[in-house]
Amino acid sequence: MWSEDLTAVWLSTTGNAYYAAKNGFTSTCTYTATPPTAACSITTIASNQDLNGISGSSDNNVVAAGKNGEVYIYDGANWSINPSTIPGNPGDDLEDVSVINDTSSVVAGKNGTVLLQDNSTWSTLTTPNGEDLKAVWAYSTTEIYVFGKKGTIYHYDATTTTWSDLSGAAATGNNDDFED
């Protein structure tokens, strides 16, 4: 398809696959089972900016996260960068994104960076330490898990606005790096 390294994939309920890649490339592929075919389009949304994570809630709401704290949103027709609404735009590399619904998502990355989008507002959720985070999974804006270096696992509880360290519960010995 192309020579860039793929870094993440998200599959929509309609069967479209959205890929993120190094050097700011994204691809959308539509697959059909009979006969097996794939029609793909490649788009450069951030030249020379690696995209590390991609997720969505529908074909009209796909979010990609990457280097230098950049977040891109696809509305079904176009990609746009979303830096002005991110608080302080930390500039830390973002490694993963979890889209909760059409108005909410969570991104995580280097130096313990966790950003929550709720409607059009972004807020910073400060983790207890600056461990590099490699993956995020969010069930809702109140139930968030992040995973990182040295077996780091944190759970965010929005009702108490606290992080719980679950690293020991995973029996990783706090030595294993999580990758998405």
BELPE-V805275 format. One record per backbone hydrogen bond with DSSP energy under -1.0 kcal/mol. NH is the residue of the N-H (numbers start at 1). CO is the residue of the C=O. E is the energy in kcal/mol with one decimal. If there is no record, write none. Layout:
BEGIN
NH;CO;E, NH;CO;E
END
This chain:
BEGIN
7;20;-2.8, 8;20;-1.3, 10;18;-2.3, 12;16;-3.1, 15;12;-1.6, 17;29;-2.9, 18;10;-3.2, 19;27;-2.7, 20;8;-2.4, 21;25;-1.6, 22;5;-2.2, 25;22;-1.0, 26;43;-3.0, 27;19;-1.5, 28;41;-2.2, 29;17;-2.6, 30;39;-2.4, 32;37;-2.1, 37;32;-1.8, 39;30;-2.2, 41;28;-2.3, 43;26;-3.0, 45;24;-2.9, 46;24;-1.2, 49;46;-2.3, 51;21;-1.9, 52;65;-2.5, 53;65;-1.8, 55;63;-2.1, 57;61;-2.1, 61;58;-1.7, 62;74;-1.9, 63;55;-3.4, 64;72;-2.7, 65;53;-2.2, 66;70;-2.2, 67;50;-2.2, 70;67;-1.6, 72;64;-3.1, 73;80;-2.7, 74;62;-3.3, 75;78;-2.0, 80;73;-1.9, 82;71;-2.8, 86;83;-1.2, 89;86;-1.3, 94;66;-2.6, 95;108;-2.6, 96;108;-1.9, 98;106;-2.8, 100;104;-2.2, 101;104;-1.6, 105;117;-1.5, 106;98;-2.2, 107;115;-2.4, 108;96;-2.1, 109;113;-2.1, 110;93;-2.8, 113;110;-1.7, 115;107;-2.5, 116;123;-2.9, 117;105;-3.5, 118;121;-2.9, 119;103;-1.9, 121;118;-1.6, 123;116;-2.4, 125;114;-2.8, 133;109;-2.1, 134;147;-2.9, 135;147;-2.0, 137;145;-2.6, 139;143;-2.4, 140;143;-1.3, 144;156;-1.4, 145;137;-2.9, 146;154;-2.3, 147;135;-2.6, 148;152;-2.3, 149;132;-2.2, 151;176;-2.4, 152;149;-1.6, 154;146;-2.3, 155;164;-2.2, 156;144;-3.3, 157;162;-2.6, 158;142;-1.4, 161;157;-1.1, 162;157;-1.5, 164;155;-2.8, 166;153;-2.6, 171;168;-1.4, 175;172;-1.0, 178;148;-1.8
END
